Amino acid sequence: MQDFIAKSEIPALTPLLSDLEARGLRAFVRPDLGVVRGLAYYTGIVFEAFALQGNLRAIAGGGRYDRLLADLSDGHANLPAVGFGMGDAVLLELLGECPAARAGEEAALKADAPVQIYLVIAAEERRSEALAVAQQLREAGWRVAYPLAPEKVGKQFGMAETAGASHAIVMGAEWPTLKVKRLADRHEESVPLADILAWLANARF
């Protein structure tokens, strides 16, 4: 049946397959009249995407829907569209099977870590000062996180590394002097509060 489908002319698919051929992508597409998407708003071609190895269920599925935007907007936006949904669980499985993809993911997450600096509150009585420092650093453009509840210092350093922070600033008994630790090599310096922005501007991240 698949051989018959692959060799038969399907008028609705012909322009799409011709475009894919011109782009060198035709070999990655297999027409399948058995694909059915269970949503009534599709008005044209539907599709599913699989890993090249084919040993996982569909990674993504979608299709053409020409009337959906009009239906959702009471006719205010009448535009044809194509869309798809992706399964995060299948993507995680795929990443686990592709070392190069996993390495690329880890490098991308590290390069765009949501947290640059983690404030370690070593003395809980300094929490209000820590919040003020966090606000000051954020206003200067730094991405900062801190523990939302009292935690042991060791656990806070673990949270800093999990968050992807490159530096930890320790708020403790030395206040208003801060201890700044570069997490990659544990290099530590003492920096007066008044100088922290200038120090960070020249630090190696």
C-alpha positions in Angstrom: 0.0 0.0 0.0 2.8 2.4 0.9 4.5 1.7 -2.4 1.3 2.4 -4.3 0.8 5.7 -2.4 4.4 6.8 -3.0 4.1 6.2 -6.7 0.6 7.6 -7.2 -0.3 11.1 -8.1 -2.2 12.9 -5.3 -3.3 16.3 -6.8 -3.4 18.1 -3.4 0.1 17.1 -2.7 1.7 17.7 -6.1 2.6 21.5 -5.6 4.0 20.8 -2.1 6.1 17.8 -3.2 7.4 19.8 -6.1 8.5 22.6 -3.8 10.2 20.1 -1.5 11.9 18.6 -4.5 13.3 22.0 -5.5 14.6 22.5 -2.0 16.3 19.1 -1.8 13.9 17.9 1.0 11.7 15.5 -1.0 13.5 12.4 0.4 12.4 13.3 3.9 8.7 13.2 3.1 6.5 10.1 2.6 2.9 10.7 1.6 0.6 8.6 3.8 -3.2 8.6 3.2 -3.6 6.8 6.5 -2.6 9.9 8.6 -5.7 11.3 10.4 -5.6 14.2 12.8 -8.4 14.1 15.3 -9.3 17.8 15.2 -12.2 19.0 13.0 -10.7 22.4 12.2 -8.1 21.1 9.7 -9.1 22.1 6.1 -6.2 20.7 4.1 -3.1 18.6 4.3 -2.2 17.2 7.7 1.2 15.8 8.7 3.3 14.1 11.3 7.0 14.4 11.9 9.2 11.5 13.1 12.8 11.0 13.9 14.9 9.7 11.0 15.4 6.4 12.8 11.7 6.0 13.1 11.8 4.2 16.5 9.8 6.9 18.3 6.2 8.0 18.0 5.5 11.2 16.2 7.5 14.2 17.5 5.1 16.7 16.1 1.8 16.8 14.2 -0.3 19.4 12.6 -1.8 20.7 9.3 -3.6 23.4 7.4 -6.5 25.3 8.9 -7.9 28.1 6.7 -10.9 29.0 8.9 -9.7 28.6 12.4 -8.6 32.2 13.0 -11.9 33.5 11.6 -13.9 31.2 13.9 -11.9 32.2 17.0 -12.1 36.0 16.2 -15.7 36.2 15.1 -14.5 37.0 11.6 -12.2 39.8 12.6 -9.1 38.0 11.4 -9.6 35.8 8.4 -6.2 34.3 7.5 -5.2 30.8 6.4 -2.6 29.2 8.5 -0.5 26.1 9.1 0.5 24.9 12.6 1.6 22.0 14.6 2.0 20.8 18.2 5.1 19.1 19.6 5.4 16.5 22.3 8.0 17.4 25.0 8.2 13.8 26.3 9.1 12.5 22.8 11.7 15.3 22.3 13.4 14.4 25.6 13.6 10.8 24.5 15.0 11.9 21.2 17.6 14.1 22.8 18.7 11.2 25.0 19.3 9.1 21.9 21.3 11.8 20.1 24.6 12.7 21.9 25.2 15.6 19.5 21.8 17.1 20.1 22.2 16.6 23.9 25.6 18.4 23.8 24.1 21.2 21.7 21.2 21.6 24.2 23.5 21.8 27.2 25.7 24.4 25.4 22.8 26.5 24.5 21.3 26.4 28.0 24.7 27.3 29.5 25.2 30.2 27.1 21.7 31.6 27.8 21.4 30.7 31.4 18.5 32.6 33.0 20.6 33.3 36.1 24.1 34.9 36.1 24.4 35.7 39.8 23.0 33.8 42.8 22.8 35.5 46.2 23.6 33.1 49.0 22.0 34.4 52.2 24.4 32.9 54.8 22.9 35.0 57.6 19.1 35.0 57.4 19.0 38.4 59.2 20.6 39.9 56.1 17.6 38.8 53.9 16.3 42.4 53.6 19.7 43.7 52.5 20.0 40.7 50.1 16.7 41.7 48.5 18.0 45.3 48.1 21.2 44.0 46.5 19.2 41.8 44.2 17.1 44.7 43.0 20.2 46.9 42.5 21.8 44.2 40.4 18.7 43.6 38.3 18.3 47.3 37.6 21.8 47.2 36.3 20.9 44.4 33.9 22.1 41.3 35.8 20.0 38.2 36.0 19.9 37.4 39.7 18.3 34.7 41.9 18.2 34.0 45.6 16.6 31.4 47.9 13.0 32.2 48.6 13.1 30.5 52.1 15.9 29.9 54.6 18.3 27.2 53.4 21.7 25.8 54.5 24.6 27.5 52.7 25.7 24.3 51.0 22.3 23.7 49.6 22.2 27.3 48.3 25.5 26.8 46.4 23.9 23.7 44.9 20.9 25.7 43.9 23.2 28.3 42.3 24.9 25.7 40.2 21.6 24.1 39.2 20.4 27.5 38.1 23.4 27.9 35.8 24.8 30.9 37.7 28.5 31.7 37.1 29.0 33.7 40.3 27.6 33.5 43.8 27.5 36.5 46.2 27.5 35.6 49.8 25.6 37.8 52.2 26.9 37.0 55.7 28.6 38.2 58.8 31.1 40.3 56.8 28.3 42.7 55.7 28.6 45.3 54.2 31.5 43.5 52.5 30.4 40.8 50.1 32.1 37.5 49.2 32.0 36.9 45.5 32.8 33.3 44.4 33.3 32.2 40.8 31.6 28.8 40.7 33.7 27.3 37.9 36.9 27.3 39.9 35.8 28.4 43.4 37.9 31.6 43.2 36.7 34.0 45.8 37.2 37.7 46.5 35.9 40.1 49.1 34.2 43.2 47.6 32.7 46.2 49.4 29.0 46.7 48.7 29.7 50.1 47.2 32.0 48.6 44.6 30.0 45.5 43.6 28.7 46.9 40.3 32.1 48.0 39.1 33.6 44.7 40.2 31.0 42.7 38.3 31.5 44.8 35.2 35.1 43.7 35.0 34.6 40.1 36.2 35.2 37.1 34.0 31.9 35.4 33.2 
